[in-house]
């Protein structure tokens, strides 16, 4: 076997190790978030006689920590959008902030903010992937010098995270079609490897599932007759969200960039919500697990109020500096609204109505039809996948015709 093949095999093995490390870091972050959240919100209350205002005090303390962290380290955690824009603009990402990004996101998530972990995880994975590329470029372009070193020195140069890096240089990037194809195949291999590592560790650590199947569906022509009205209602619901967003922007604009004060106000709001409606805390992932059994016990008033309050609460958290993903909270709120309207049509298939209203509202709010549609398909039975797909196509066509759907997703 020639030296060239040894070099390529080494590159692939090194890439698999680094992508596995990225998957490992991401899974450990989520495991720690879930573990400490359970400890703060469940274990302490169960083991000790804490006062009823314990969660309020906990969230205020969290607000101070989040505020001080953001004041010291800047506008963190970064969202996936931020990372993608930075990468497209500069062809680089400053990955020196990764640990701080994880830390601030960790604080935001464990203290009950109505945001998801996807924003921090995805932005960090993007940055770590750039770091992986820099490490692999060092191996590839310095191979001849590197192989002359002792085994100990070789391992040191490959293992040190902050040294022996070669940034991306467009002049040195491969131009040949075969090399470009090989590069794309390596990207796919490393992405799959990182995802498999992440999912494997999440599974063996017995973490709660990311999605919950909401039940079974047997829709027919009767439901199809009301398809368009339900879609229009979902769009109307998104307009209500836009009004809430405007009101929240006006409220927090008066803070004059007082980062710590805004975060503490956010902590007070989260603490009050923990006393009023604790099921609306966090992203909605865990609350979704209980929805199928809870829905029959809730009135239409409670469902509508919960749906609207969830969106207000999410926007309140985001604007007060408790930054995170908005996909799961929006999907949760939209599905609640779907259930509320479904109670008015007991003769129709409930999940059909929930899927149409939930999909229409979520897509209209987040402005990313394909991503949101694919995410929603995970919550509903396969019989409703064609309906959700039709809604996705409908919104894509509307977006192309009107050009008024700027992206607003933060995860």
C-alpha positions, 0 to 999 in steps of 0.5 A: 500500500502506497504512502498516499493511501496511508495518508487518506486512511489516516485522514478518514480515521482522524475525521471519524474520531473528531466527529465522534468527539463532537457528537459526544460533546453535544450529547454530554451537554444535553445529558447534563442539562436534563440531569441538573434540571431534574435535580433543581426542579424535581429532586430538591422539591421531593426530598426537602420541604422547600417553600412554595416560592422556591422556584421563583427564587431559583429563577431569579437567581438564574436570571442573575447568573444569565445576566452576568454571563451575557454581560461578561461574554457578550450576546451568547449563546449564538444561534444556528442562524448566527453561526451560518451567517458568520460562516457564509460571510467570513468563511470562518467561525470563531470557535474559541467561544464554544465552551462559553456558548455551552455554559450560557446555554446551559444556564438558560435551559436549566432555569426553565426558559421557554426555549429549546436546546437546538439553537445552542447545540447546532451553533456549537456543532457548526463551530466545532465542525469548522474546528474539525476541518482546521485540524484535518487540514493540518494533518493533510497539508503537514503530513510529510513533516508530521510523519517524521515525528515520534509517535508521542509528538504525532499524537500530541499534535493531533490531540491538542485542540488549540494548536496545530490548526490550518484555517480554510484557504480558498486558494488551496481548496481542491478544484478537481471534480473527483476531489470535490466529490470525495470531500463531500462524501467525507462530509456526509460520513462525518455528519452521520458518524457524529449523529450516530454517536450523539443518538447512541449516547442519548439512548444508552443514558435513558434521556426523554424522547425528542418527539412524541407520537400524538395518536392515530388518525383515520381522516377522510373527505369530511375533514378535507372539506375544511382543510382550507379554513383550518389552514387560514386559521393557522395563518391567522393565529400566526398574525396574533403572534406577530402582534405579541412580538411587536409588543414585546419588542417595545417593552424590552426596548425601554431597557436600553440594553441593560443586559443584567436587568433584562435577564433578571426580569426574564428570571422573575417572569419564568419564576412567576410562570412556574407558579401559575402554569409550570407545564409551559416552562422549558421547550415543551418537549416533556409537556408534549409527552403528557398531551395525549392523556391530558387533552381530554381533561382540558377545556377549550378555554384552557387550551387556547389560553395555554397556546397563546401564553406559551408564545408570549412566554417564549417571546418574553424569554427571547427578548429578555436575553434568555436565548434559545431555540424557538422551534419546539415551543412554537410547535407545542403552542400551535399543536395546543391551538389545534387541539382547542379548535378540534374540540369544536368539531367532535365529529371529525378526526381530531389529529387531522385538525391538529396537524393542519392548524399546527403545521400552518401556524408553525410554518407561518410563524417560523417561515421555514416550511420544509424544516418545520414540516419535517419536524412536525411529521415526527409527531403525527401518524404516517397517515397525516404525512401527505397532509403536512407535505401539502401544507409545506408545498403550499407555503413554499409556493406562497413564499416564492410568489409573495417574497414576504417570508423572511426567515425567523427561525432561531434554532 
